Amino acid sequence: MYREIAKGVYWVGAVDWNVRNFHGYVTKFGTTYNAYLVKSEKTVLVDTVKEGFEDELFAKLDELNVNSLDFLVINHVEMDHAGSVKAVLERYPEVKIVTNVRGKAGLKDAYNVEHETLIVKTGDRLEVGKTLMFIEMPMIHWPDSMATYVADDKILMPNDAFGEHFASQRRFDDEFDDEEIGIIFRENAKYYANIILLYSKQVKRILEQLSLMGLEIETIAPSHGIVWRKRIPEILKKYKNWSEGIAEKRIVIAYDTMWKHTERALEDVIDGIESVGVDYVKYKLTVSDFTEVMTDVMLSKGLIIGSPTLNREMFPTVASFITYMKGLRPFNKIAGAFGSYGWSGEAVKYIVDVFNTLNFKVAGSVRFKFSHEKSSQELFDLGKKVAELVEEE
Ligand code: FEO
């Protein structure tokens, strides 16, 4: 069933209740592929849905008696939003595509779609009975990413930005209680940490641009999850904080262990943290969802990583997480590293190298041969030092 967002503006997307892995991202609550219909003097579809969900989209368009489409706005060419573009063009061959220059290239490259297209750029308007305005948002999170603004109803449709992977038949933030909204905000942070964090500079710039453009925003209708209309200042503030690297006074401990030497050493590090009284969360990487760990890394000021050395390298799960984290470029962190070794002991140095690459403030590092007892004080001091710096910042 479609949902009315404003008079003549409808949600016509699809709910994917069962997806649990979204190109490696664990989607424990499923997701939605939100598409929107603007029905005025002209009929405009904003985005499509993932391939395989087009029947859900078309059923809603049929309910709304959409027999022909004037425009198809492509805000983003990624497969979860433009995956049904060919099916839409087949059903509505008369439609004209509206996208930016990179979107047009993406449609050709990804789908071999070459169709009559109106190219738009930031500030361009399209009169369809209502006024649509376009805002390019390059690298939030693909080169082609763009927002569509329905000026008459003050609705921003920013595609992936401000969205989260969360399946529900309810569409609006005011349809959820505070506890549920807490879960949704966590999923929203998870989306930012795992998809958008790398592009925080662009987010900061776009937030400033939206403010400069003086756009009044009463509704934010992203391409995943729920539509924001009650908590807009909160969600804007969160994006502002995350894009500026503002985090909470907490330490993430991410580690793995071979023969429990590194794991036992962690007790001393934690004693050091607790002596200062800073909050922490602890993830053993063998059994952890990296997307959750990454969420806490973004939300926390401190990070301590522990790894034994295996074959002159970091332990594989630690190396894997570090590679994943490095790609997302977290910033403004206070960090420490520790770990056991048998004879060569490179792991801790490699972790610190990555911290330096990311410009983290490195509070210290401790490596110890096999058992940690002889380094007990150093490990305590490491935890204490990271905690003190987190507390001070
Ligand atoms: Fe939800 Fe970048 O696609």
Residues whose N, C-alpha, C, O or C-beta is under 5 A from the ligand:
A	BS01	FEO	E78 D80 D160
